[in-house]
Amino acid sequence: MNDTNRKIGITEVVLRDGHQSLLATRFRFEDMESILKQMDNIGYWSVESWGGAVFDSCIRYLGEDPWERIQKIKKLMPRTPQQMLLRGQNLLGYKHYGDDVVDRFVEKAKVNGVDVFRIFDAMNDVRNLEQAIKSTLKHNGHAQGTISYTTSPVHNIERWIELSNKIQDMGADSLAIKDMAGLLTPYVAFELISKLKETIDIPIHLHCHATTGMSTPTIIKAIEAGVDNIDSSISTMSMTYGHTATETVVGMLENTNFDTGLDLDKFVPVANHFKKIREKYSSFEGSLKGVDARIISSQVPGGMLTNLENQLKDQNAIERFDEVIEEIPLVRKDLGYIPLVTPTSQIVGTQAVINVLSNSRYSTITNETESVLRGEYGATPAEVSSELQTKAIGNDEPISCRPADLISNNEFGSIKEQFNEILKSESLQVSNSDENVLTYALFPEVGTTFFKNKGNADFFEKEPLEFIQTESEIYKVSIDGKNYNVEYAKNMDPIIHNSSDSLASINKNVKKEMLGQNGLSINAPLGGNIFKVEFEVGDEVAEDDAVIILEAMKMETAIKPPKSGTICAINVSQGDKVNPGDSLFEIV
């Protein structure tokens, strides 16, 4: 046991992972603005405020510029290091980028306010960490290399120690153990950190989720073993899918050899502030009220659970949540026991949803699942299912080198040219700054839509409706100057009170029902947006042709015909929203 006097540093995660895990990453900047100066005076080692799903959520749902968000946070918190979660060669997107794009992104993130870069790779492929660590050091940031902790027949302590040594050899300033699903048990944590302290010299940070109920005892044993820093979230935004409460960690270490030196009284206004904000976004809360022991086997991380529940609600399939949870570890095994952390958690989760909703495993394979099987994300921890791999990529040879080695050395320049063409063709009054180019690089379709509608609050997701009656869940809604009281509850259609209007008559987004009239109808396996239409009526298509690219659950899914034929009808256009079962195209 390490019993020397050692001050434990605290990283507060409420501004990123706290609300990503509990509320599907819905905090707006205005929700945190008034409390930031008080948080700046607490004395955190760092505050995690950027990266992860925040960037995506800002441009997809909230209509906020993520670069402006980190600038504002840094201005209000000048004393506290700002930390981001960076997906290595994936940056904040869902594919690999060239080394020049990685370098430019890290440079701009540092300039705009990020101090600490927690860098991980979903595969734990160390080759995918190298450039991000190198760039962070080059631009005078703190490079925190990360192991994405998981359990499987091929993962053990020796493997984690080997990976940690490689991370240190790359020049990382510190090491993070990222336990995104709450799988790290107290005694394994003690053994792992004790051995790491014998083999590496850099500080060790621990990030644990509370989903399985093990985070707090795991933190205690990790501290006893020698860990240097702990991630936690303010009490009113803690536990269940999230993290152990900051006040709990500070309180239990008070007057010990590991005292954080932080004042518990200073957390009170912070906790009160976020209590009110959490109530505002209660509709995004997951169903978990305590501990979910199923996660020990399914390994679904906290941030994924709330998103998964909301996504299944969007698919009108929340009743199949348990089936999806059971399917996830099966898909994970087929994909080589990959850790479930962004983007692999979304890849596995989306594929599991499609498998369940279609009542047929792998009848539709997402583009991202195919990319994993092709080796485009790097080396998987174990061999993938050979049968599934053949189904996805045929006789193609999977990639064995570092995927980024196959990307142009001037990818940023090419992306900037594309962005300039879009600005010109769409007549957008948007700067071609490096920051905007990077936004487009990470999310081409969503980013373009964001730039088209930036400043138009009506286009983006509205703030939660005014809650006026708790027990019966009645909301006040104003449409075209008319006020309605809409009653809503699970497993029932909304009921409109104080009005003779039907719901359909006031819903401006009701989509015309699409029926296959002339041929075999190919329907949407799940709800989403039409990203691309690759063929036209009259084109002959083969079984493997991607006729429609559907963006659903932040993943792209190629919709292919079940047989060869001629397209006789295309029932959607690029940008359309579709529901599960909607006819996309027809073939004869």
N, C-alpha and C positions, 0 to 999 in steps of 0.2 A: 504494500500500500504506500502510495506517495503521500506523506504527511508533512512535507515541508510547507512553509508559508508561501502561498501562491495565489495571487489575485486572479479570479476568474473573470474574463471579459464577457460581455453580453452583446449579442447582435439581436436587435429588435426587428421582427419580420412583419409587423402588422401592415406596413405600407405596400408589401408585395405578397409574400406567401400566405400571410394571415388571411387576407380577403380573397386571394386566389383559392385557398382551400375551403373556406367557409361560405363564400358568397360569389363564386364563379367570376372573380376578378372584376367586380363591378364598381369599386370605389372611384369616384370622380375626384379631381384635384380639389374641388371646393369642399369635399367631405373631410379633407385632412388639413386644409390650409390654416385654419385658425388655431390649431394645436401644435403646429410644427415648431414654433419658437420655444414653447415649453419643453417639448421633447429634446430640443437642442441643448438644453441646460441639464439634462439628466446625467450624462456622462457615459453613454453607450460606447462600446468598442466600435460599433458601426450600426447603421440602420439600413436594412434591405428595402430599397424603394423602387427598384427598376428591374427590367429584364423579366425572365420567365414569360408569363402570359400577359403582362401589363401592356407591352408594346402593341400586341395584337388586339387586345380588348379596347385600347384607346382609339384605334383607327377603325375597328370593325363595329363597335357598339356605341362608344361614348362621344365620338366626334372631337376628340382631343388630340393635339399633336404631342406624341410621347417625348419628343426632344424638348419641347417647351415645358412639359411637366417636370423633367429632371432639372432643368434650369431653375424653375421656380422653387423646387424643393431645396436645392443647394443654396439658393439665395436666402431662404428662411432658416436654414440649418447650417451655417458656415463652419461651426465648431465640430460637427459630427461627420465622420467619413460616410459617404453614401456608397452602398454596395448594390451590385447587380448580379443576376444569375445569367450566365452566358453558356450557350450550348456548344462550346467548342467550334468546330468547323461548320456547324449548323447556324451559328450566331443566335438569332431569335426566330428563325424560320424552320422549315421542315425538309430542307435538303442541304447538301454541302455546297459551300461557296469557295471560290478561289482564294488563295492566300492573300492576294492584294485587296480583296473585298474585306476579309477578316481584319487585315491591318488597318484599313481605312475606317472600319466600324469602331474598332477599339480606340483609335485616335480621336474620333469625333465623340464617342461616349465619354472619354476622359475630359475633353475640352468642355463638354456640356455639363459636367458635374459628377461623373462616376469616379470613385476613388479605389474601391475594392472590386475586383472581378473574380467572382466564383465561377470557375471554368470546369465544366464536366462534359463527358461524352456518354450518350445513352448506351453505347455498347461497351463502355470502359475500354475502348480501343485507344491506347495511349497515343497512337499516331495522329488522332484527331484532336488532341489537346495541344500539340506542340506549337503550332503557329499562333494560337490565341495567347498562350503563355509568353511566347517570344515577343509578340506585339505589345502585350501589357507591360512587360519590363521595358521595352523600347520607349514607350510613352509615359513612363514613370508612374504607372499604376501598381497597386498591390495585386500580384498574381496568386490566386488561391486555387491550386489544383485540387481536383475532387474525385473521390471514388463514389460511384453510385451503388450503394449497398443493396444487395439482394441475396436470396438464398436459392439454391438449386443443387442438383447432384454434382455440378461442376464448379461451384463456388465454395471456397474455404479460406481460412485465415492466411494460409501460405500464399494464396493467390492475391489477397488484398495487400499483404506486405510487399510482394514483388511489384505490384502496381504502384504502391506508395513510394517505393525507392526510385522507380523510374520517373515519377512526378518530381521528386526532389532533385534528381539528376538534371531535369530540364530547367532548373533554376527557380522553381516556384517558391514564393515567400512563405506560404503556409499550406497546410493540407486540410481539406474538409471531408468529413465522412457524412455523406448525404443519405440519410435513412428516410426516404420519401414515403414509405408505406408503414413505418412503425414496426419493422421486422427485426431490428437489432435488439436482442435480449440483454438483460443486465450483465449476466456473467460472460456472455460472448463479447460484449463491449469491453468489459474489464480485461479479458485475455487479449483481445485485438489491440487495444490502446497500450497496454503494458508492453507488448512485443514491439509495437511501433515506436514507442519511446526508447527502446533499446537499439533500434536500427536507423531511425531518421532523426535529424536535428531541428527541423522546422516545426513551428507551433501547429497544434492539431485543434481543429474546430469540429464541433458535433452538431448536426442538424437532425432532429428526430421528430416524427409525427406521432400524434397521440392516438391514432385511430384504433390501435390494438390494445391500448391501455398500458403500454410498457414504457412510454417515453420518460416519465419522471424517475422511476427506479433505474432506468438505463443511464440517465444523466448523472445520478448519484454515483453509480459504479464507474462511469467514465471519468468523473472528477477524481475519484479515489485512485484511478489508474494513471492519472497525469494529464488529462485533457486540459487545454488552455482556454478555450472559448466555447460558449454555449449559445445556440439560437433559441429564442423564445418569443412569444407573442403576448401582448398586453392581455390581462385577464378576461376582459369582456369580449375579446376576439381570440379565444384559446380553446383547446381541447377538441373533442370529437375528431373531425377531419384535420384539425389544425395541430397546434403545438402546446407543450406545457406552458403555463402562464409565466410571464416574466416575474411577477411578484412572488410566485411560488419558488422560483429558482433563487431570487435575491433573498427571500425570507429564510429559506432553509440553509443558506450558506452564511447568514449573518452571525457574527461572533465565532466563526470557525477559522481555520487556517486558509480557507478558500473564499473569504469574504469578498464580495464584488465591489464593496465601497460605495454602492449606490444607495440612495435615500428612498425608502419605501413610500414616504409621504408624497414624493414628487410624481409618483405613478397615479395618484388618485384622480387628478383632473384628466389625465390621458385616458384612464379607464372609463370615466364618466362620459367623456366625449365620444368614444367609439361604441359605447353602449347604445347611445342614441342613433348613431349611424347604422349600427347593425340592425336595429329595429326598422329603419328605413328600407333596408334591402332584405327583409325577412322572406320575401317571395322566392329568393334565390337559395335559401337555406336547404340543405339536404335533410333527409329524413332521420339520420342518425342522431340519437339523443344521448348515447352513452358510449359504449365500446362495441366495435364490430369484429368479433373473433374470426369471421370468415376471411378477413383480410390476411390472416396468417398464411392461408393457403392460396387465395386469389392474388395477393400482393398488389392490389390496386391502390395507388397513392392517393393521399387526401384530396389534392387539387383535382384529380381525375374523377373522384367519386361524385362531387357536387356537379361537375360539368356533365358527367354521364347521366345523372338523374335528370338534369334539365334538358339534355339532348333527347332522352327517351320520352320526356313529356312532349317535346316538340314533334316527335314521331308518333304521338298518341299511343305509346307502347310502354308506359311506366310500369304496367302490370307484369312486364317481362324482365324487369330489372334483375331478379334473382337468377333467371336463366342466363342472362348476359354475364353476371358475376361468375357463374359456373363455367361458362365457355371461355372466359379470358385466360385461365391457366392452361387450357388445352391449346389455344392459339399460341400462347407464349412458348410452350414446349415445341410446337411445330416450327417456330422461328428461332430455335436454338437457345432457349432460356434467356432471352434478352431481358435486361432490367426494365421495369416499368417506370420510366421517367420520360418527360417530354424530349423528343417527339415519339419515342417508341410506345409510351403508354397510350397516346392517341391512335397510333397505328394498330396496336393490338386491340384496343377498345373498340375502334370503329369496325375492324374486321369481325370481332366477336358480335357486335350489334347486327351487322349484315348477315352473318351466319344464322343468328337466332331469328331475325325478322323474316328472312327468306325461307326459313325452315329447310335450309340446304347448306351444308358446310362448303364454303369456297366455290359456290356456283358463280359468285361475283368476287373477284379479287381486286382490292384497291390498288391504285398505282403505287402507294407507299409500301404496301405489303410486298408487292412485286419488287420494289427497289431493295428492300431488306434481303429478299431471296436472291437478288442479282448481285448483292455485295456493295451496293451504292452507299450504304451507311457505314461500311467497315466490316471488320471480322466479328461474327457472332460468337458468344462464349462457348457454344457447343454447335455441333452439326445441325443444320436445318433438316426438316423432313424432305427426303429426296423426292418422294412422290409429289409433294406440293411444289417443290422447286421446279420439277419438270413441267408440271401443269402451268406454272406461271411464266417460265422463261424458255420452255422447250429445250432444245439442245444447245442453247447459247452457253458460252463459258462464263461462269461468274467472275466478278472482279476480285483480284487477290491483292492488288497494290493499295496504297493509300488512295482513297477515292479522289481526293483533291488534286492528286498528281495528274489526273486526266482532264483537269479544268484549265482553261487558258490563263496565262500569267497576266493578261490585261482584261480580266472579266469586268472590273469596275468601269473601265473605259467603254466597253461595249454596252454595258447596262446604262451608262450615262447617255450614250447616243440614242438608245431606245427610248429613254425617258424624255429626251429633248424632242423626239419625233411625236410622242404622245402629247406633250405640251402644245406642240404646233398643231397637230391634227384635231385636238379637242378644244383648241383655243383657250387653254387654261392659264389664268393669271397667277402662276405659281413659280416661285424661284427654283432654279435648277441647282440649288445648294447641294453639297455633298450629303447633308442630312436627309434632304428630300429624295435624293437619288437612292440612298440606302433604304429608306422606307419602301420605295418602289421595288428595290432589289429583293427585299425580304418577303413582300406581299404584293406582287404585281397587280392582281385583279382588285383585291381589297384596298390596296394603297391608291390605285387610280380612282376608285370610287370615292375614297376619302378626300382626295384632292379636288374632285369635282364638286363635292358637297361641303367642304370645309367652311365653317362659319354658319352653316344652315342647320340649326339645332333640330328643326322639324324632321330632317331626314334620318337622324340617328335615333337610337333607342331612347325612349322617354324615361325620365326619372320615374321611380315607382309612384303609382297612383295614390291619391289621398285615401288612407284607410279610415273609414268612418264608423265601422261597427265590427268589433272583434269576433264575437261569437258566430255570427252568421256570415262573416266575410263579405260585406257589402262595400263596394267601391263607388265613389262619385266620379263619373266620366262626362266630359263635355265634348260633344261632336257637332260641328257646324252651328255653334251657338246654342245648342239644346243640351240640357242637363239630364243625365240618366243615372239611376242607381242600379248597378249591375251586381247581382249576387253570383258568387263563384265559390265552388268547392270541388274537391277532388271527385272524380268519377261522376261528374254531372255537367251538363251543358250550361253555359251562363244564362241567367234569367234576368231580363230587363224589367225593372219596376218603374212605375210612374210614367209609363209610355205604352202606346198601342203599337209602336213600331216593333217589328221582328228584328232579331239580331242580324239576320242576313241583309235587311234593308238598310242598316246603318253601317255595315262593315264594308269599307271601301276596298278592302284587299281580298274579297272573296274571289277565288279563282274559278273561272269557268271549268266545269267538269269536262274532262277530255276522254272521249270514248274511241276505241279502235273500231272503225267502221269498215275499213277496206281490207285489212290484212291482219297478220299476227301482231298484236300490240305488245311492245316492250315497255314495261312499267318501271317507275322509280322504285328501287329497293328500300329507299328511305328518303325522308324529306331533305331538301337543301336548295342550292342555287345552281342554275345551269352556267357552268364555267365556259364551255366551248361546245359548238356544234360542228363536227368535223366533216360531215357529208351533207349532200343535198338530195331532194326527192329525185328519183330516177337512177341514183348511183347504185351500182352493184356492190354488195359488201360480203365479206367472208366472216366466218365464225369468230375470228380473232380481231376483227376491226373494232376500234373504239369509235363508235358513232357519236356518243355524247360523253362529255366529261362533266360529272356532277360533283360539285363541292358540297360536302356534307360533313358536319362535325369537324370542320377545319381540315379535312382530308379530301383529296381528289380521287374519285372513283370512276373508272372507265366503264361505260355501259355498252356491252357488246351484244349482238344478236345471238340467239341460241343455235342458229343455223345460217347458212349462206342464203342470200336472196337479194331482192331489189327493194330499195326503200320506196314505199308508196305514200308515206305521210310523215312529216316531222311536226310534232305538236307543240314544240317549245322553241324559244329563242334564247340567245345568250342573255344572261342576267335575270331570267325568269325564276321565280320561286316555285317549287313543286312540293307536293305532299306525297307521302308513301302511297304507292299504287297508281299515281297519275301516269297516264300514257305519255311516253316520251317520243317514240317513233313507231312506225309500223312497217313490216316487210311482207312481201309476197314471194 
